[in-house]
């Protein structure tokens, strides 16, 4: 059997990604958990307005950690200069998901999936809002099976993490690390 | 190829002579759009009709319509997700399943569940009967795993990866189904709350 599907161009090995993410997390768990909490708390305290830029800062922090650099919680603020594109991406995505969900959910899920990497394009490719949404759509379109499987694995890991209540403090950073590593791998191809 | 709707004879052949049926169908699988029109949509509609009828009996026409459409969307979403991620799961085990084969396998493996969802017509009022109905649907649905396993044999998937592949697919399927049914249920109930 041969596979000629577009999504076979890059093979994401989930086990290897999770294993690498776990290795990165183990090197500096304190900083990564504090960064995760800072991004969430900052988002909540600003009624969601600063959530996306702080998440951009956290993604950059995770990217540096994955290259074995020492990171600090204050690096979450590195995302603030991208406030406009990050906020717009979050606003457009959330609005589209809500509107799409009214039409029996599936359109909303589709929008959430095709734009799932938009924030990563803002954070790691320094793109503006609309180009990042287009880049995410293009990346997902060419790797649909891989991305769906990745999102499912992430949802499952976070579900298990939230069952243990504080487990989400571990699975949250790890799954964001996995997404960052997957983004690097997929966008490099 | 053949734009012919699924017949009871075909379903019977799939359930009784699974491997022979799959050998025939997977040799030259139908395109996904043909499968969707001739096989998936008619069989996924069973659940939709069952939920619609139940809601008509115990609730209202509006509830029946919204929940019925929601259920249909759920079945299509789960089928599509399974068909799309199956090749990606196979690649985790260094084996390859083509897209057309994946859509065909996802379709045939879902048939037992689609048939069993007729039991959703039973109202929730009698919890014991309702529990029995749901357990029966679950039990019948697991026959889909057997169909998948036979499919792997037909597609010549390496014997050492068949079981881990099957377990991974079952976990992914259950997770996807749970996630989508939660989203569909939530949205349908919010819509009903707003509209009534």
Interface residues (C-beta under 8 A of the other chain):
Chain A: X1 X2 X3 X4 X5 X7 X8 X11 X12 X13 X14 X15 X101 X102 X104 X105 X106 X108 X109 X144 X145 X146 X148 X149 X152 X155 X156 X159
Chain B: X69 X70 X72 X73 X74 X76 X77 X81 X84 X85 X86 X87 X88 X89 X91 X92 X96 X97 X98 X99 X101 X155 X156 X171 X172 X175 X176 X179 X180 X183 X184 X187 X188 X191
